[in-house]
Amino acid sequence: MPGWFWAGIVFMVAMDAIVLTWIFRRKMRAGGLDLSRLRGVSKLVNERAGEYLRSNWSGNTDELPHALRGLMPIITEIAHVDGEALDDRTIELLVKTSLAGQRLATRAELDRAFDRMRSEERTAAA
C-alpha cells in the first residue's frame, strides 16, 4: 500500500484520540469532577493519611478500624475544602489506595477494617 495511506490512518487514529479525550474531560467537568483537582486531592489524602496512620496506629489489625474512624473526618474535610464533590465511597477508595500504596496495611486488612467500621456504625445506630 502507498505511504500516504498509512499516514492517513495514523492521522485519523490520532484525531480520534484527541477528540475522545476532549469529550471525556468535558463530560467529567460537567459531572462536577475535574481530574486535575482530583489529582490534587489525592496527593493531599496520600500525605495526610500516611502521617496520621503512622502516628495513630500501632500496626495491630484489631486497632485499625479505630484509627480509620479518626482519619476519615480529616480526609472528608480535605476533600470538601478543596471543592470536590466526592461521595463517601470515593473518599474511602482514595484512603484504601493511599494506605495500601504506602504499604501501611494490605488491601484486605483495609477492606476488613472498613467493613467492621460500617457494621459497628449500624449496630450503634440500631
Residue pairs with C-beta under 8 A, 6 or more apart in sequence:
25 35
28 34
28 35
32 85
33 84
33 85
34 84
37 82
37 83
37 84
38 84
40 82
41 78
41 79
41 82
41 84
41 86
41 94
42 94
42 98
44 78
44 82
45 75
45 78
45 79
45 91
45 94
45 95
45 98
46 98
46 101
46 102
48 74
48 75
48 78
49 71
49 75
49 95
49 98
49 99
49 102
50 98
50 99
50 102
50 104
52 67
52 70
52 71
52 74
53 67
53 71
53 99
53 104
53 105
54 104
56 67
56 70
56 71
57 63
57 64
57 67
57 104
61 105
61 109
61 112
61 113
64 105
64 109
64 110
64 113
65 113
65 114
65 116
65 117
65 120
68 95
68 110
68 113
68 114
68 117
69 117
71 95
72 91
72 92
72 95
75 91
75 94
75 95
76 88
76 91
79 86
79 91
79 94
80 86
86 94
92 114
95 110
96 107
96 110
96 111
96 114
99 105
99 110
100 106
100 107
100 110
105 113
